[in-house]
Amino acid sequence: MGPLWVVLAITAVKSLVVIVALLTAFAYMTWLERRLVSRFQVRIGPNRVGPFGLLQPVADGIKLFFKEDFMPSGADRALYFIAPGLAMVTAFTAFAVIPFGPPEVKLWGVPLLQIANPNAGILFILAVSSIGLYGIILGGWSSNSKYPLLGALRSSAQMISYELGVGLTLVSVILLSGTLQLPQIVEQQTLTWFGFLPRWNIFVIPVGPLAFLLFLIGATAETNRAPFDLPESEQELTAGYHTEYGGMKFAAFFVAEYVNLVTASAVAVTLFFGGWDGPFVDQVPLLGVLWFIAKVFAFVFFFIWLRATLPRVRYDQLMDLGWKLLVPLAILNLAITSAIVLIWPSLGGG
């Protein structure tokens, strides 16, 4: 490990690179979603600005940057401005503990393919994502408008309902891995069963597939993605919690939503699909970054596919699914996982 100033400099550069990458991913996820949803609905989608419409995100960014900056007359000025920034900052912060490549790729003893590696990486993600909810709540409340307030209340109830199920599901993954550190969780999944089957957590029958399914449903609800996008349902609440926002403040909420989607996909890949693990990573460690990106892209595609396919559920159905199905199944899965790890200790990181 090099001097402290070297470690800080490398960490700052890594953070800047990840932020730029996430902002670029956000911009082109908007293009990708519009193109894919158009294809699913037998339309064309954006194709005028640049080849295949690839410059559409640039045009959208310029438009949002120059839009009029307005604020409702009765809004709380300070919180109205803080809310979008809080949502966006927490979205970026949650990604800081995700390992997107093998830990042996180092410079002066500092791992290059992960910004930070706290002892409780999973808990860090849960904590930061929960703080991000405050951005939505404050945005809806500070607007001093009925529809944004209703959207904020829906989002808070939705997060509370599904955070519990997701947390219980992650506990089962922790039991299987025997650690809270994300790089160690990925390292254990680089092993194989029978010499050819990856020891990914999703292949731990019967608890792995169930845990992944529960996590997928909970992550979809927590990121406010269709069919669980009740906090901003256009038919009922105009645009929900960000109805009274425009310009770059609206763009900040938009950035937070898509970066949270990338983070949820990255967490799913890390916990259940071996993270950066893939063929030939042992020979070419940097190839792990490409495998990680490919897996995350597959999940992003899946979330977009869900939006184009499934209708939005009613709010009572959303609550019933969370409390009457997701939480009981997560408790059952946790009990089964505990019994399996007790009988077969080597499965729990032993």
Residue pairs with C-beta under 8 A, 6 or more apart in sequence:
1 7
1 108
1 109
1 110
2 108
2 109
2 110
6 108
6 110
7 108
7 110
10 107
10 108
10 110
10 112
11 110
11 115
11 116
14 112
14 115
15 96
15 115
18 92
18 95
18 96
18 115
19 92
22 92
22 95
22 259
22 262
23 255
25 258
25 259
25 262
26 254
26 255
26 258
26 259
26 262
27 57
27 58
27 61
28 54
28 57
29 258
29 261
29 262
29 300
30 56
30 57
30 60
30 254
30 258
31 46
31 53
31 54
31 56
31 57
32 300
32 304
33 304
33 307
34 45
34 46
34 56
35 45
35 46
35 52
35 53
36 45
36 301
36 304
36 305
36 308
37 45
37 304
37 307
37 308
38 44
38 45
39 45
40 305
40 308
40 309
41 308
45 53
46 53
46 56
47 53
48 56
49 55
49 56
49 58
49 59
50 56
50 58
61 251
64 247
64 248
64 250
64 251
65 247
65 248
67 246
67 247
67 248
68 246
68 247
69 246
69 247
69 248
69 249
70 246
70 247
71 77
71 80
71 244
72 80
72 143
72 144
72 145
72 244
74 144
75 142
75 143
75 144
75 244
76 141
76 142
76 144
79 138
79 141
79 142
80 139
80 142
80 143
81 249
82 138
83 134
83 135
83 136
83 138
83 139
83 142
84 135
84 139
84 245
84 249
84 250
84 252
84 253
84 256
85 135
85 252
86 131
86 132
86 134
86 135
86 138
87 132
87 135
87 136
87 139
87 252
87 253
87 256
88 135
88 252
88 253
88 255
88 256
88 259
90 128
90 129
90 131
90 132
90 135
90 256
91 132
91 255
91 256
91 257
91 259
91 260
91 263
92 259
93 128
94 124
94 125
94 128
94 129
94 132
94 260
94 263
95 115
95 259
95 262
95 263
95 266
96 115
96 116
97 114
97 115
97 116
97 117
97 118
97 121
97 124
97 125
97 182
98 114
98 182
98 263
98 266
98 267
98 270
99 113
99 114
99 117
99 182
99 183
99 186
99 270
99 275
99 276
100 113
100 114
100 266
100 275
100 276
100 288
100 289
100 292
100 293
101 112
101 113
101 114
101 276
101 285
101 286
101 288
101 289
101 292
102 113
102 276
102 281
102 285
102 288
103 111
103 113
103 114
103 183
103 187
104 285
105 111
105 112
105 113
105 285
105 286
106 112
111 117
113 276
113 288
113 289
114 182
114 183
117 181
117 182
117 183
118 124
118 181
119 180
119 181
120 180
120 181
121 180
121 181
121 182
122 170
122 173
122 174
122 180
122 182
122 271
123 180
125 263
125 267
126 163
126 166
126 167
126 170
129 222
129 260
129 263
130 159
130 163
132 256
132 260
133 155
133 156
133 159
135 253
135 256
136 151
136 152
136 155
136 156
136 231
136 241
136 253
137 152
137 155
137 156
137 241
138 152
139 148
139 152
139 241
139 242
139 245
139 253
140 148
140 149
140 150
140 151
140 152
140 153
140 155
140 240
140 241
141 148
141 149
141 152
143 149
143 241
143 243
143 244
143 245
145 243
145 244
147 237
147 238
147 239
147 240
147 243
148 237
148 240
148 241
148 242
148 243
148 244
150 237
150 240
151 231
151 232
151 237
151 239
151 240
151 241
151 242
151 243
152 231
152 240
152 241
154 230
154 231
154 237
154 240
154 315
155 224
155 231
155 240
155 241
157 319
158 221
158 222
158 224
158 228
158 230
158 231
158 318
158 322
159 222
161 221
161 318
161 319
161 322
161 323
162 217
162 218
162 221
162 222
162 322
162 326
163 218
163 222
164 327
164 330
165 214
165 217
165 218
165 322
165 326
165 327
165 329
165 330
166 214
166 215
166 218
166 219
166 222
166 330
168 327
168 330
168 331
168 333
168 334
169 211
169 214
169 215
169 218
169 330
169 333
169 334
170 215
170 271
171 334
172 207
172 211
172 330
172 333
172 334
172 337
173 185
173 201
173 211
173 271
173 272
174 180
175 334
175 337
175 338
175 341
175 348
176 201
176 204
176 207
176 208
176 337
176 341
176 347
176 348
176 349
177 184
177 185
177 188
177 201
177 348
177 349
178 188
178 348
178 349
178 350
179 185
179 188
179 349
182 270
182 275
184 349
185 201
185 270
185 271
185 275
186 270
186 274
186 275
186 276
186 277
188 199
188 349
189 198
189 199
189 200
189 201
189 273
189 274
189 275
189 277
190 198
190 199
190 274
190 277
191 199
192 198
192 199
193 199
193 203
197 203
198 274
198 277
200 208
200 272
200 273
200 274
200 277
201 208
201 211
201 212
201 271
201 272
202 208
202 209
202 211
202 212
202 272
202 273
204 340
204 347
206 336
207 333
207 336
207 337
207 340
208 272
210 329
210 333
211 272
211 333
211 337
212 268
212 272
214 326
214 329
214 330
214 333
215 268
215 271
215 272
216 268
217 321
217 326
218 322
218 326
219 264
219 267
219 268
220 227
220 228
220 303
220 306
221 228
221 318
221 322
222 260
222 264
223 257
223 260
223 261
223 264
223 303
224 230
224 231
224 232
224 257
225 261
225 303
225 306
225 307
226 306
226 307
226 310
226 312
227 306
227 307
227 310
227 311
227 312
227 313
228 312
228 313
228 318
229 312
230 312
230 313
230 315
230 318
231 237
231 240
231 241
232 239
232 240
232 241
232 242
233 240
233 312
237 243
241 253
242 250
242 253
245 253
261 300
261 303
262 296
262 300
264 299
265 296
265 299
265 300
265 303
266 292
266 296
268 299
269 275
269 292
269 295
269 296
269 299
273 295
275 288
275 292
275 295
276 288
276 289
276 291
276 292
277 288
277 291
278 287
278 288
278 290
278 291
280 287
281 287
281 288
281 291
313 321
340 347
341 347
341 348
